[in-house]
């Protein structure tokens, strides 16, 4: 009896693993479009104009649901905003502070040193406002999702009508690049021209998605450029050192037969 139970358990585990493997294989069949970003490659750098447009997309669209608690407003100087512009962005939101002398919490205009304001007071409030789904924090979203910036861009442009024969559950939306193709988040970028970029760039859905993916990649890896520059310097140093070492070796052993 014990042996029979063990065999059944092993068979059940094998079937479970097989089903999981099949599901993972199905997810693996989703091919993300290869978006060409300026920061790709060994010598890639962030496009400051794209970063600023991406921040605008986050601020005017994404920040209604998604927090970025690891960023402070003063960090925006790294994407090309000056101190006055950063101060204006921070002052445009109300930050809860306190307690004051009476032991009460109060709200004040934001400062450059403040963290990005969260759209919800807590996780429970966020779930209640989003049909039970908790919007993820965007601070490191491109590192937390396989595919990184390509995934973010694909997800934002992947909304559409479901294929014939596919039924989307109530409260869900069809997205061809999301695992399972049904996502609770409504399409945040709905049409071309939804925003007006200050630099005059045409705000197509694809452009807005690419710019916000660039901004979110910078938020997750603000040191990317300096890290790559250091890597290039180290490689050059090692190449020169290797050449000098080889020349010294040839000189010392020149008379040895």
C-alpha positions, 0 to 999 in steps of 0.5 A, a space after each residue: 500500500 505504501 509503495 502504491 501511494 508513493 508511485 501515485 505521488 510520484 506520478 502526480 508530481 510528474 504530471 504537475 511538473 509537465 503541466 508547469 513545463 507546458 505553461 512555461 513553454 507557452 509563455 516562452 512563445 511570446 516574442 517581444 519586438 526588439 526595440 532599438 534603444 540608445 542605451 543598448 550595446 557596450 557604448 550605449 548612452 541614455 538619450 536625455 531628450 527621451 528621458 525627459 519625455 519618458 518622465 513626462 509620460 510617467 508623471 502624466 499617465 503612470 504616476 496615477 497608479 504606480 509609485 517610484 519610491 526609490 527615486 527623489 525629485 532631485 534625481 531628475 537633475 541627472 536626466 537634464 532638468 535644472 534645479 529650478 525645474 526640479 523644484 517646480 516639479 516637486 512643488 506641484 505635489 502635496 507631501 504628507 509631513 509631520 507631526 507638527 507641534 500639535 501632534 498632527 500630520 499635515 500636507 506641504 508642497 514637495 521639495 527636491 529632497 522628497 521621494 516621489 509621492 506615492 499615489 496611494 496611502 498604502 497597499 490596501 488602498 491601491 488594491 481597492 482602487 484597482 479591482 484587487 490588483 496591486 500596481 507594482 512600484 516602477 523603481 526597478 521594474 525593468 530589472 524585475 521583468 525579463 526583457 527589461 525595456 523591451 518588455 515595458 515597451 511591448 506591454 504598452 503597445 500590445 493592447 488590442 482586440 482579442 483574436 477570434 475564439 478568445 474570451 477575455 474575462 470581465 475586468 481584464 484586457 487583452 494584451 498579446 505580449 502579456 503572459 496569458 494575454 489577459 491583464 488587469 491594467 487598462 491600456 494607459 496609452 490609448 491614442 496618438 497625441 495623448 500627450 504634448 511633448 515640450 520638444 515638439 516630438 510627435 507623441 505616438 503610442 509607440 514613441 510614448 512607450 519607448 520614452 517611458 521605457 527609457 526613463 524606467 531603465 534609467 531609474 533602475 540603472 542610473 549608473 549604467 553610463 558611468 559603469 560602462 565608461 569605467 569598464 572601457 577605461 579598465 579594458 584600455 588600461 589592461 591592453 596598454 599594460 599587456 603591451 608594456 609587459 610584453 615589450 619588457 619581456 622581449 627586452 629582458 629575454 632578447 639575448 637568451 637562446 
